[in-house]
Amino acid sequence: MSAIIEIDHLSKRYGSGTAALNGVSLKINEGEILALLGPNGAGKTTMISIICGLVTPTGGTVRVGGHDIRTDWRAARKLIGLVPQEIALEPFEKVIDCVRFTRGLYGAGPDEAYIEKLLRSLALWDKRDARTRELSGGMKRRVLIAKALSHRPKVLFLDEPTAGVDVALRREMWSVVRDLSADGVTIILTTHYLEEAEDMADRIGVINRGELLLVKPKAELMGEFGKKHLTIDLYEPLSELPHSLAERGLTLSKDGLTLGYDYDTRADRTGIARLLGDLTQHGIAVRDVATKQSNLEEIFMSLVADKPEEATA
């Protein structure tokens, strides 16, 4: 699969001396959904803003569809749609005119059939003649998505697109995103709803303090960093763990009825069979066992735990 975005040693340092990006290199494949995760101030928005031509980098290069964003910026920007975090709309303009106007800014000719299809897909057709100031926050964010898609971009950036949107609207938006990805549009999203990234993304990148810590396929990331937690329910409460079991990393609940055990699924031996045998030898009767896989939020927190954030964008 060919890369539609090529980022090579991208850096950004502000006049204050703050380094927002430190030599970030990344290739984003055509048609994939890439989730970019990081704490507030990690550098996510700075990177998106540079690619979209809103911020000038200090160093490095970016190509979109083979076009350098600085020397061939017109061609690069025609391939990009951006849904920003902030809701900024002309309050007295009609919804449909907002979309038409943005399409014109990219040099695209009139296409009423496409605009109607786009507005219907975002449940905005019935609101096409409404002034944007009359819309709810969720509806306004849909208008931003429609504007970003008005010129049929090949790459769509979604910077916290579902912030402030209710659950129903969020699901509808992600349905649209899946359809776009199926049509070959490359999606790069930032989100604080980690369950969305876990559900939607093909690959996941983690950025912190301006450095790209990793980019991996979601399944590989979950397999490499995800651990499982074994919960063992007992018939009778324990007042304390036998010393030999405590050394195995077992934990005991306050009521003495539940044991916990973390293990790595990639290990040749998980130690579960031996553990259950040791419980039997100590006369501890097991009522039930259950396992739980680490989720993306837990993996993310483990990656950035030792890297306190700085005040970057």
Summary of the structure (lengths in Angstrom):
residues: 313
radius of gyration: 24.5
end to end distance: 31.0
largest distance: 78.6
contacts: 951
relative contact order: 0.15
helix: 35%
strand: 28%
